[in-house]
Amino acid sequence: MRKWLPILLYIAGIGAAFMYRNDILDWMRNVQNPILSVGMATVLALFPVVPYKAVIGLFGYVYGSLAGAVICWLATNLAAALMFIGVKYWFQGRARAYLASIPALEKFTATVERRPFASVVLARLLPIIPQTAVNAYAGAAGLPFWSFLLASGLGKIPGIALFAYLGGNGLSNPSNAIIAVLLYVAVIGLAGLSLRSRPNGA
């Protein structure tokens, strides 16, 4: 039952968010405190009861693409820093066991040993890699904190900008939304090619 509990809680969180979506939207529209908005986005990043890409889109819809992107960028980096510190100093053993259970991170683990900064940037760009897993890995592996945070901040920009734009303008400008998605894919492709083309020692 334990292994199903996180999945059940996740589904329940999505269901609750859908049921009370109008109340949540009204509350968000009435919130004029930037610190409170960043705090809420940070909590949702630390405890992802709904997929965070949907959260970014929601913030883009409520606050506008630019403001929503800035709020979510600050929040996700704050959440990454908090998780990094927590894992590194309190949960390193458990984090290593968790990471070992995710096959998608095996190649990332091998690559990050050679090029930690570029690997974190690429991991942030790729939507298929769980971002909480990247935070946990960085803390468990003991990567340099400020280097990790800078790489995270850079790597998060394209994805957050895309989903905030889709949330704020996707329905009203579908052609521009398609262009934005294609640009995002191009950025991921160029970053991946750049990482693969570097010598192992770079």
Buried (B, 14 or more C-beta within 10 A) or exposed (E): EEEEEEEEEBEEBBEEBEEEEEEBEEEBEEEEEEEEBBBBBBEBBBEBBBEBBBBBBBBBBBBBBEBBBBBBBBBBBBBBBBBBEBBBEEBBEEBBEBBEEBEEBEEBBEBBEBBBBBBBBBBBBBEEBBBBBBBBBBBBBEBEBEEBBBBBBBBBBBBBBBBBBBBBBBEEBEEEBEEBBEEBEEBBEEBEEEBEEEEEEE
